[in-house]
């Protein structure tokens, strides 16, 4: 029991066996920051409640390369940048959208494809704002110049659609890998798109 005694709570993470502690394990802390001792119990706070899967599993799609969830946990987007596009009959990548249905089960909705010329790797990065707007990258598109797509989830139907195609603001035709990383602010008013080959966002 003495080996589980630490001077302060943050010292638990420095124990050589910290990653092996199971839920229910106790640690005695000499000083909780207020000059008092306390006992801490490890909790199992993360539980795998449900897995997102392709409705019809397809090999070699890179499904799960990126994933994002709405703030209210009612929607999710999963990138599959090596997916075959049934519309253009080429490998362009895709986004698998999910809507949360009865009993908390996520139901796959209609896949999103990007139909811009020379699209490649759509879904390599995805970000969700609050619950209406999202953004997804396609950084290999146009010979590495790259695209990003603004995605709208309709507040009335819950369905997703590509709303706007983004390209590098300077419209530089060099391979900047625009769309390698994406992020959107919680208020859904600002989108950030990374272009690492240009050292730019």
Secondary structure by P-SEA (a helix, b strand, c coil): ccccccccccccccccccccccccbbbbbccccccccbbbbbbccccccbbbbbcccccccccccbbbbcccccbbbbbbcccccccccccbbbbbbbbbcccbbbbbcbbbbbccccccccccbbbbccccbbbbbcccccccccbbbbbbccccccccccccccccccccccccccccbbbbcccccbbbbbbcccccc
